[in-house]
């Protein structure tokens, strides 16, 4: 890629956390990205504490609001701190993240499935009490 193409590319396709040495990355812009991420993460955390303690939000809607804030928090961490972007050089990072999410999902769903089957096949409490006498 020529210097002109690189300059045009960096001007048109620059996402937060997608800085590199070739794009003219300097320490100040890197720190600025981390500070913006820190402020966004702190604001989302404060908003979740506010949502739980306020009467402004309809009470059954509070869990939905908290889930939305949690998804936003994950997005902030992925972009600003883990530097997961849509750039072509981040394909391996995205695939590793997707694989990690798959494994965690399988462990959670499998654990819940096993526990529900154990609960279903467990002996009733009355029978256990009679056996102990």
N, C-alpha and C positions, 0 to 999 in steps of 0.2 A: 504494500500500500504506500503510495507516495505521500509526501508531506502535505500536499494540498488536499488530497482525499482524506487524510487523517484529520486535518483541521476542519474540513467540512463535516466529517463524521462526528467529531467531538462537539461541533456547534449544533447539530441537529438531533443527535441521539445521546443525550446525557441524562442518566437517571441518578438519583441519590445513591451514593455508595458505589458508583460505576466509574471511579476515577482511576487512572493509571499513569505511569510515568510518561507514556507516549502522548497523553492528552494534556501535558503540562501540569501534572499534579504537584502541588507543593504542600508543605506541612500545614500551613494556615487553612487551606481548603479542607484538608483531612480532619483537622480539629473542628472546623466549623460544622462538618457533617456529623461528627460525633456529638457535638453540643446540641445541634438541632434534634438529633435522635433522642438525646437525654431529656430535652425539654418536652418533646412529644410523648415519650414514655411516662414521664412524671405527670404530665397533664392527663393522660388516659388513666393512670393509677388514681390520681386525685378525683377524677370524674367518677370512677367506680365506687370510691368511698362516699362521695357525695350522693350517688344514686341510691345507695343502701340506707342512708340516714335521712333522706328528704321525703316529704309528702307530695312533692310536685309530680312525681311519676306514679301512674296507676300501679297499685301494689302487685297484681299478677303480671305486669309487664316488666318488673324489675329484673327478673332472670334473663329475659330476652335482651334487655338493655345491657346487662353485664356480659352476656355472650358476645354481643356486637362490639363492646369495648375490648373484650379479650381477643377477638379476631383482629381488631385494629392494633392492639398491642403486639400480637405476633407479627403482623405486617411491618410495624416499625422496627422490631428487632431483626427481622429477616433482611430488610433493606438497609438500615443504617448501621447495624452492628455486624451482621454476618455477610453483608455485601452480596446478597442474592439478588441479581437483576436479570433482565431478559437478554443480556448480551450473549453473543455466540460463545464467548470464552467461559461462560458460567453453566454450560450444559451439564458438566459432571457434578457441580454443586447442587443443581436442581434435581438431578437424578438421585444423588445421595440423600437429599432431603426427602424426596418422594419415597424412597426405599425405607428410610427411617420411620416415616409416618405410617407406611404399610405395616411394618413390623410392630410398632406400638399399637396400631389398630387391631392386628391379629391377636396380640397378647391380651388386650382388654376384652375383645369380644369372646375369645376363647375362655378366659377366666370367668366371665359372667355366665357363659354357656355351661361350663363345668359346675359352677356353684349352683345354678338353677336346677341342673339335673341331680346334684347331690341333695338339694333341699327336697326335690320331688320324691326321691327314692328313700328318704330318711324315715325311720320308724316313727309312728306317732308317739307323742309324749306319754299318753296314758299307758300304752303297751310297755314303754321303757320303765315307768314307775311300777307296774305290776311285776316285771321281771326282777326288779331290785328287792322286792319283798320276800 
